[in-house]
Amino acid sequence: MAISTSLFWVALQQPFTIFQHEFSVIWNDQQLIADFLWGGFWLATVPNILLMLVLESLSLDTVQKVLNQKDGRSLYWTGMRANFWNHYCLGVPVYTAACLLFCQPVVAPNYSNNSNIAMSIFKVVALNWFHDLIYYYVHKAFHSSPSFYVHHKFHHKFHCHVPPSSANAVSVVEYLLAYVLPFAVAALITVPTTAELFWAAVISSICNLALHTPCLEPVWRGIPFLAQTSNHFEHHKRLTCHYSAPMFNFDWMLKVIQSSPQPAP
């Protein structure tokens, strides 16, 4: 019995021993850390800040309406500062840590055959699916408790007029709990390469901005399993509906599951 118990603990500790060894090797590879930091900087800049500025230029009418409302200028520029703070001061180091802690130590996976490409596509979709599922429940929790809502309240100051810059105009707590934590859990489940995590984050960032861009409101209509811009705008006004974001429409999915016929006992 003692031998069996010892073997059990050895087997249980083996994955952690391997992980500790791999992490120490990666941690000491300064070039790899620099690559991850650069990937985080690119992720913060291109599909977030630069794309946000492009979409903001296409939404100047909405931006002007925000600026014209009471305390609108202060709200708008506070939201803009939150974009830069969240993406660069939080996003870049957190992305680097996620690559070190949760990803396979592969920067350039072998795509010499179609099966590897298909698996990577599947993992990218799975990462976004798990992220959005967790986000859905975290987002709903923000609206279910006053003690949680205080961290989400700033985002909903953009209630009547929703410009693209409001997509990431969130508190530090919301950014970490609703934007970052779901990806960490999704990565633990799927064990992606760094490339797969990177492209999943790119897709999520683009979808998040699209949900907050007025001129893109008609684009997603007719695709029920994707989060709708029109539904998200309604959420900003009513607060008690359409919690899905940024890519998958879990309001619709859960409604379909709940309305499906239940098997007879």
ROFI-323734 format. One line per field, with one value per residue (C-alpha): residue number from 1; x, y, z. Coordinates in steps of 0.25 Angstrom, whole numbers, m for minus. Layout:
BEGIN
pos: c(NUM/...)
xx: c(X/...)
yy: c(Y/...)
zz: c(Z/...)
***
This chain:
BEGIN
pos: c(1/2/3/4/5/6/7/8/9/10/11/12/13/14/15/16/17/18/19/20/21/22/23/24/25/26/27/28/29/30/31/32/33/34/35/36/37/38/39/40/41/42/43/44/45/46/47/48/49/50/51/52/53/54/55/56/57/58/59/60/61/62/63/64/65/66/67/68/69/70/71/72/73/74/75/76/77/78/79/80/81/82/83/84/85/86/87/88/89/90/91/92/93/94/95/96/97/98/99/100/101/102/103/104/105/106/107/108/109/110/111/112/113/114/115/116/117/118/119/120/121/122/123/124/125/126/127/128/129/130/131/132/133/134/135/136/137/138/139/140/141/142/143/144/145/146/147/148/149/150/151/152/153/154/155/156/157/158/159/160/161/162/163/164/165/166/167/168/169/170/171/172/173/174/175/176/177/178/179/180/181/182/183/184/185/186/187/188/189/190/191/192/193/194/195/196/197/198/199/200/201/202/203/204/205/206/207/208/209/210/211/212/213/214/215/216/217/218/219/220/221/222/223/224/225/226/227/228/229/230/231/232/233/234/235/236/237/238/239/240/241/242/243/244/245/246/247/248/249/250/251/252/253/254/255/256/257/258/259/260/261/262/263/264/265)
xx: c(0/11/18/5/4/18/16/3/10/22/12/4/17/23/16/19/34/34/27/37/48/43/39/53/59/49/51/66/64/65/63/50/44/48/40/28/29/30/18/10/14/9/m4/m6/m3/m8/m21/m25/m19/m17/m30/m38/m33/m37/m51/m52/m49/m61/m70/m67/m82/m83/m70/m76/m88/m80/m72/m85/m92/m90/m75/m74/m59/m54/m61/m56/m41/m42/m47/m36/m25/m31/m29/m14/m12/m19/m12/2/3/m5/m7/8/13/1/2/17/14/3/13/23/13/2/7/15/29/28/29/28/20/22/11/17/4/m11/m14/m5/m12/m26/m22/m16/m29/m37/m29/m31/m46/m46/m38/m48/m60/m55/m51/m65/m72/m64/m66/m81/m82/m72/m80/m93/m87/m83/m97/m103/m96/m94/m80/m76/m83/m75/m63/m72/m79/m69/m71/m86/m84/m84/m98/m105/m94/m84/m71/m60/m51/m61/m58/m46/m50/m51/m45/m33/m41/m50/m39/m32/m44/m53/m42/m30/m34/m43/m31/m22/m33/m35/m20/m20/m31/m25/m10/m8/5/9/5/m9/m11/m6/m16/m27/m25/m24/m38/m44/m38/m44/m58/m58/m55/m66/m76/m74/m74/m87/m84/m82/m96/m102/m90/m93/m108/m113/m102/m108/m97/m88/m89/m97/m93/m107/m110/m98/m102/m116/m108/m101/m115/m123/m112/m120/m119/m109/m97/m89/m76/m67/m69/m79/m93/m95/m109/m114/m107/m112/m126/m126/m121/m131/m142/m139/m148/m143/m143/m154/m150)
yy: c(0/9/6/9/22/26/23/31/44/42/41/53/62/58/68/79/75/75/88/94/90/95/108/110/108/118/128/128/130/145/145/137/147/158/152/150/165/169/160/167/181/177/172/184/193/188/181/189/204/206/199/206/220/216/211/224/232/225/228/243/246/237/243/257/253/248/260/269/262/267/264/257/262/257/243/242/245/237/225/228/228/214/208/212/208/194/190/194/194/182/175/174/168/159/154/151/144/135/131/127/120/114/111/100/105/106/120/115/102/93/95/85/77/81/73/83/95/89/86/101/106/98/102/117/115/107/118/129/119/117/131/136/126/130/145/143/138/149/160/155/155/169/173/163/170/184/181/175/186/197/191/191/204/213/205/207/222/221/217/226/228/216/219/209/214/210/195/196/207/199/198/190/180/178/177/166/158/159/161/154/143/136/135/129/118/116/114/104/96/96/97/105/109/124/126/120/129/141/140/136/150/157/152/155/169/171/166/174/187/183/181/196/202/208/207/192/190/183/174/162/162/148/140/137/129/142/153/165/179/184/175/180/194/190/184/198/205/194/187/175/167/162/159/152/158/159/147/136/139/131/138/131/118/116/120/109/99/103/102/89/77/70/55/48/42)
zz: c(0/3/m10/m18/m10/m14/m28/m28/m23/m33/m44/m39/m38/m51/m60/m50/m50/m65/m66/m55/m64/m77/m70/m64/m78/m85/m74/m76/m91/m91/m107/m105/m94/m104/m115/m106/m101/m116/m119/m108/m112/m127/m121/m113/m125/m138/m135/m123/m123/m138/m142/m132/m137/m151/m147/m138/m150/m157/m145/m143/m142/m130/m124/m126/m119/m107/m106/m106/m95/m80/m76/m89/m92/m78/m81/m95/m91/m79/m87/m97/m86/m81/m95/m95/m80/m82/m94/m92/m76/m74/m87/m91/m78/m76/m91/m88/m75/m82/m93/m82/m73/m82/m96/m102/m104/m119/m126/m140/m141/m153/m163/m174/m174/m174/m161/m153/m160/m157/m142/m140/m146/m137/m125/m129/m130/m117/m110/m114/m110/m96/m94/m99/m90/m78/m81/m83/m68/m63/m70/m65/m51/m52/m55/m44/m31/m28/m22/m36/m44/m38/m46/m59/m57/m65/m77/m77/m76/m91/m91/m102/m111/m112/m120/m124/m113/m102/m105/m96/m88/m75/m61/m58/m50/m62/m72/m63/m59/m72/m83/m78/m68/m78/m88/m77/m74/m89/m90/m79/m85/m99/m97/m110/m116/m115/m129/m127/m114/m122/m133/m124/m117/m130/m134/m120/m121/m135/m131/m118/m126/m137/m125/m122/m136/m141/m156/m154/m148/m160/m163/m153/m155/m159/m153/m139/m133/m134/m124/m131/m131/m130/m118/m111/m113/m107/m95/m93/m92/m84/m76/m74/m87/m97/m89/m100/m106/m113/m123/m120/m116/m104/m101/m113/m111/m97/m101/m112/m102/m92/m102/m108/m104/m92/m92/m85/m71)
***
